[in-house]
Amino acid sequence: MITSQGFGKICEFSNFTPQLQTENDVDNSKLIYLPGTNCPLKTHTSLSAFTSYRVGGEAEHYVSPYDLEALQVSIEYAKENNLAITVLGAGSNLLVSDRGIPGLVIATRHLRSKNFNPATGQLTVSAGEPIPTLAWDAAALGWEGLEWAVGIPGTVGGAVVMNAGAHSSCIADMLVSAQVLSPDGTLVTLTPEELGYTYRSSQLQGGKRIVTQATFQLQPGADPVQVTARTKEHKKHRLSTQPYSYPSCGSVFRNPKPYTAGWLIEQTGLKGYQLGGAQVAQLHANFIVNRGGAKASDIFSLIRHVQNEVQERWSIWLEPEVKMLGEFQAGC
Ligand SMILES: Cc1cc2nc3c(=O)[nH]c(=O)nc-3n(C[C@H](O)[C@H](O)[C@H](O)COP(=O)(O)OP(=O)(O)OC[C@H]3O[C@@H](n4cnc5c(N)ncnc54)[C@H](O)[C@@H]3O)c2cc1C
C-alpha cells in the first residue's frame, strides 16, 4: 500500500506554515485562529490569487483548513457567527465578483493525502489534491485511468463536484465513492449513482455539502513508461489546442449538443473579441482569457455579449459551465 498521509493527519501542526497571502493582502485584513486549532482565519482576503482567472474581490472571511477537524470547526464557526459558507477548490472553474464574497470562504486546497492501494487498484485521495499531480503519480506507478485528467488544473473536490472530464472520459466513469461533509457536521459516503452525475454536473453543485475525500478505480499493472507517454500526449495535445498562457477558467460554456460552444462562438465571428481585459481566445473560442488587468465585470460582460450574439445568430442560449460567485450585474 502506498500512502502519503492518513486523512485526519493531513495537517501536522508542528510543520504547519500558514500560507498567507502577500501580494494581495490589504491593510484592513485581520488574522485570528479558529477556536481550538492552529488554523488561521483571515478577514478581507483578496480571492484573485486563489482563482485561475486572477480576478475577484475579497472574501469577508477566508479559511483553508489543513485537516478534517479544522474543516468541521470552520463550519461550526460559520454557524455560530451566522456566516454563509462558500467552498473553493483550486478556483479553476470560478468567476468571483469584483465585489467579493460575503460570509466565510472555505478553501479545501490544503486537505491533502493520497493512498494508492495495489490490492484493489483504488486511489483514495483528499479533496485538496491537485488532479494533474495525481495523473502524473498514477502514470509513474503504471496505473491506467487518469491519463485524460492531466490538463485539468483543479482539485479532487472540484472535479467530483463538476464531474470534470476530457478526451471522452470523466470523473463519474471512475469514481467509486465520495466522502462528503453535511452542514450538520456528519460525514457521509456517497456512490456515483447517489450523486446524480450528468455532463459536467452533479447534485453536489450549488449545495451545502463539502467533498472531503474520493476513491477512484484505476487499473494497476501497466508499463509506467507507456502510461506516462500517453499522459504526456494528452498534455501536449491540450497545450497545442487550448490557451494555457493566459489566465482562464477553461471552457466557459457547456456544449449544447449536437454543437460545441466553441464552434458556435467561432461561427458567430467572436474569436478575438475583447472587452476591457477579457478576450474570446484566438486559439479556442470557448475560452475567455484575461489578457492582463481584466476585472471580473469585464469577463462577465463578455460572457453576456457572447450569449446574446450566439442567441441572435443561432437561437441557442449558451449555459455557462463556469460558476459565478458573488454579485454580478449586466453592464457593470
Ligand atoms: C486551463 C483550464 C483548462 C480546463 N480544462 C478542463 C477540462 O478539460 N475539463 C473540465 O471538466 N474542466 C476543465 N477546467 C475547469 C476546472 O479545472 C474544472 O471544473 C475543475 O474540476 C474545477 O476544480 P477546482 O478545484 O478548481 O474547483 P473550483 O473552481 O474551486 O470550484 C468549482 C465548483 O466546485 C465547488 N467545490 C470545489 N471544491 C469543493 C469541495 N471540496 N466540496 C464541495 N464543493 C466544492 C465550488 O464551490 C464550485 O461550485 C479547466 C480549467 C482551466 C483553467
The ligand as an SDF file (V2000), in Angstrom:
LIG
                    3D

 53 58  0  0  0  0  0  0  0  0999 V2000
   -6.8260   25.9460  -18.3970 C   0  0  0  0  0  0  0  0  0  0  0  0
   -8.0160   25.1880  -17.8830 C   0  0  0  0  0  0  0  0  0  0  0  0
   -8.4100   24.0240  -18.5030 C   0  0  0  0  0  0  0  0  0  0  0  0
   -9.5340   23.3210  -18.0450 C   0  0  0  0  0  0  0  0  0  0  0  0
   -9.8970   22.1630  -18.6680 N   0  0  0  0  0  0  0  0  0  0  0  0
  -10.9530   21.4530  -18.2070 C   0  0  0  0  0  0  0  0  0  0  0  0
  -11.3340   20.2230  -18.8320 C   0  0  0  0  0  0  0  0  0  0  0  0
  -10.7310   19.7510  -19.7720 O   0  0  0  0  0  0  0  0  0  0  0  0
  -12.4190   19.5730  -18.3380 N   0  0  0  0  0  0  0  0  0  0  0  0
  -13.1270   20.0300  -17.2600 C   0  0  0  0  0  0  0  0  0  0  0  0
  -14.0910   19.3650  -16.8450 O   0  0  0  0  0  0  0  0  0  0  0  0
  -12.7950   21.1960  -16.6600 N   0  0  0  0  0  0  0  0  0  0  0  0
  -11.7240   21.9040  -17.1010 C   0  0  0  0  0  0  0  0  0  0  0  0
  -11.3800   23.0830  -16.4910 N   0  0  0  0  0  0  0  0  0  0  0  0
  -12.2280   23.6260  -15.4120 C   0  0  0  0  0  0  0  0  0  0  0  0
  -11.8170   23.1940  -13.9990 C   0  0  0  0  0  0  0  0  0  0  0  0
  -10.4470   22.8690  -13.9270 O   0  0  0  0  0  0  0  0  0  0  0  0
  -12.6500   22.0130  -13.5130 C   0  0  0  0  0  0  0  0  0  0  0  0
  -14.0310   22.3270  -13.4870 O   0  0  0  0  0  0  0  0  0  0  0  0
  -12.2220   21.5580  -12.1180 C   0  0  0  0  0  0  0  0  0  0  0  0
  -12.8330   20.3270  -11.8170 O   0  0  0  0  0  0  0  0  0  0  0  0
  -12.5660   22.5660  -11.0370 C   0  0  0  0  0  0  0  0  0  0  0  0
  -11.8970   22.1740   -9.8530 O   0  0  0  0  0  0  0  0  0  0  0  0
  -11.4950   23.2450   -8.7500 P   0  0  0  0  0  0  0  0  0  0  0  0
  -10.8750   22.5180   -7.6190 O   0  0  0  0  0  0  0  0  0  0  0  0
  -10.6780   24.3220   -9.3550 O   0  0  0  0  0  0  0  0  0  0  0  0
  -12.9140   23.7780   -8.3330 O   0  0  0  0  0  0  0  0  0  0  0  0
  -13.3850   25.3050   -8.1450 P   0  0  0  0  0  0  0  0  0  0  0  0
  -13.2560   26.0030   -9.4520 O   0  0  0  0  0  0  0  0  0  0  0  0
  -12.6950   25.9050   -6.9840 O   0  0  0  0  0  0  0  0  0  0  0  0
  -14.9030   25.0890   -7.7970 O   0  0  0  0  0  0  0  0  0  0  0  0
  -15.8170   24.6170   -8.7600 C   0  0  0  0  0  0  0  0  0  0  0  0
  -17.1490   24.3120   -8.0640 C   0  0  0  0  0  0  0  0  0  0  0  0
  -16.9790   23.2360   -7.1730 O   0  0  0  0  0  0  0  0  0  0  0  0
  -17.2470   23.6170   -5.8180 C   0  0  0  0  0  0  0  0  0  0  0  0
  -16.2460   22.9400   -4.9820 N   0  0  0  0  0  0  0  0  0  0  0  0
  -14.9050   22.9300   -5.1550 C   0  0  0  0  0  0  0  0  0  0  0  0
  -14.3350   22.1190   -4.2460 N   0  0  0  0  0  0  0  0  0  0  0  0
  -15.3440   21.6160   -3.4860 C   0  0  0  0  0  0  0  0  0  0  0  0
  -15.4230   20.7030   -2.4050 C   0  0  0  0  0  0  0  0  0  0  0  0
  -14.3120   20.1380   -1.8670 N   0  0  0  0  0  0  0  0  0  0  0  0
  -16.6410   20.4090   -1.8790 N   0  0  0  0  0  0  0  0  0  0  0  0
  -17.7690   20.9730   -2.3820 C   0  0  0  0  0  0  0  0  0  0  0  0
  -17.7640   21.8520   -3.4030 N   0  0  0  0  0  0  0  0  0  0  0  0
  -16.5630   22.1480   -3.9520 C   0  0  0  0  0  0  0  0  0  0  0  0
  -17.1560   25.1420   -5.8040 C   0  0  0  0  0  0  0  0  0  0  0  0
  -17.9950   25.7010   -4.8000 O   0  0  0  0  0  0  0  0  0  0  0  0
  -17.6470   25.4800   -7.2070 C   0  0  0  0  0  0  0  0  0  0  0  0
  -19.0640   25.4690   -7.2520 O   0  0  0  0  0  0  0  0  0  0  0  0
  -10.2630   23.8090  -16.9390 C   0  0  0  0  0  0  0  0  0  0  0  0
   -9.8520   24.9950  -16.2950 C   0  0  0  0  0  0  0  0  0  0  0  0
   -8.7420   25.6710  -16.7580 C   0  0  0  0  0  0  0  0  0  0  0  0
   -8.3090   26.9280  -16.0510 C   0  0  0  0  0  0  0  0  0  0  0  0
  1  2  1  0
  2  3  1  0
  2 52  2  0
  3  4  2  0
  4  5  1  0
  4 50  1  0
  5  6  2  0
  6  7  1  0
  6 13  1  0
  7  8  2  0
  7  9  1  0
  9 10  1  0
 10 11  2  0
 10 12  1  0
 12 13  2  0
 13 14  1  0
 14 15  1  0
 14 50  1  0
 15 16  1  0
 16 17  1  0
 16 18  1  0
 18 19  1  0
 18 20  1  0
 20 21  1  0
 20 22  1  0
 22 23  1  0
 23 24  1  0
 24 25  2  0
 24 26  1  0
 24 27  1  0
 27 28  1  0
 28 29  2  0
 28 30  1  0
 28 31  1  0
 31 32  1  0
 32 33  1  0
 33 34  1  0
 33 48  1  0
 34 35  1  0
 35 36  1  0
 35 46  1  0
 36 37  1  0
 36 45  1  0
 37 38  2  0
 38 39  1  0
 39 40  1  0
 39 45  2  0
 40 41  1  0
 40 42  2  0
 42 43  1  0
 43 44  2  0
 44 45  1  0
 46 47  1  0
 46 48  1  0
 48 49  1  0
 50 51  2  0
 51 52  1  0
 52 53  1  0
M  END
$$$$
